[in-house]
Amino acid sequence: MTAFGRAQGDSLDWEIRSVNHRYLEIAFRLPEPFRDLEPELRELAASRIQRGKIDATLRFAAGHAGVAPRLNERALAGLLAAVEDIRRRVPSAGALDPMEILRFPGVVQDDAENLARFKAAAQTSFCVAVDDLVDHRQSEGAKLDRLLRERLAVLEETAASIRDLIARQGDTLRERLQGRVHELAKQVDRDRLEQEIALLAQKADVAEELDRLDIHVAETRRSLDSNAPCGRRLDFLMQELNREANTLAAKSLLPQAAHLAVDLKVVIEQMREQAQNVE
C-alpha cells in the first residue's frame, strides 16, 4: 500500500515510503555510523508491517550534531603508507587532497559516547516514523475497504440476475428447440425433445458455481471484517471468484447470462487490483 512516514529530531531525519508488494521487503539507506542498527530496525518494522515494499532513509547532519570527529590513527597511517608507495612507483602522481583523506572510509571516527546517544535517538525516531507510516496505511486501508465492499455488492446483484435468468432457462431452451425442430420436420418426438431439453439444461446448470460464488463473497466480507492482515487471503479469494466467473461464462447458453458473467469478471478484476494494496 502506498504511504509515507516521517520523523525529525536532533540532526536526524527519517523518511519511510511504502509501495505495493505481495510480501514484506524492507530496504534501508543508513549513514555509515548507523549501519549496525539495521537488523534491529528491520525487526521493529516487521513487527508493525506485514506486507509491502518499504524504503527507509536516515539522514544525519553530523556537522550540526555536536559529534566531535577524531582521526583513526591506524587507518590514517595505513592510507598514507599506501599513498607514499604509489608516489615511489608513480613519481608523476599529484599531491593528495586532505579532504579526500578525511572522506576515506574509517579515517574519521565519531565520538563514541555522542554517537551512541544518536543511535538511540535514531531508533526512537524510527518508531515514530513507522507509526506515521502505519497511520497513513490505515487511512488508505479504510478507503480500500469501502471500495471492495461496494464491488462485493455489485457481484451479489449480478449473481442474483444470473440466477433469475437460469431459472427461466429451461423454458427458453424449449422454445428455441421447438422453433428449430418445427423448421426441420412436421412430426416431432415429444419425449425425445424433452430429453434433449433436459440434457441441455443439465449442461448449462450453473447453480453450483453460483453457490460457490456466494460462499467466496461471504468469505471475502469476513476477511474484511477481521482485524488481522488479510491481503494474501484476499488474493486467493479473488482467484477463486475469477474461476467461478470463467465457468459461468463458459457454461451459459443464454447471451444475457454470458454478458452478466463477463460483467462479473470485470468487477472481480477491479477487486483483484485493489486487493494488491491490502496488507
Helices and strands as residue ranges (DSSP letters): E 3-8, E 12-19, E 24-29, G 32-37, H 38-48, E 52-60, G 62-64, E 69-71, H 73-89, H 98-103, E 108-110, H 112-167, H 169-184, H 190-203, H 207-225, H 231-251, H 255-275
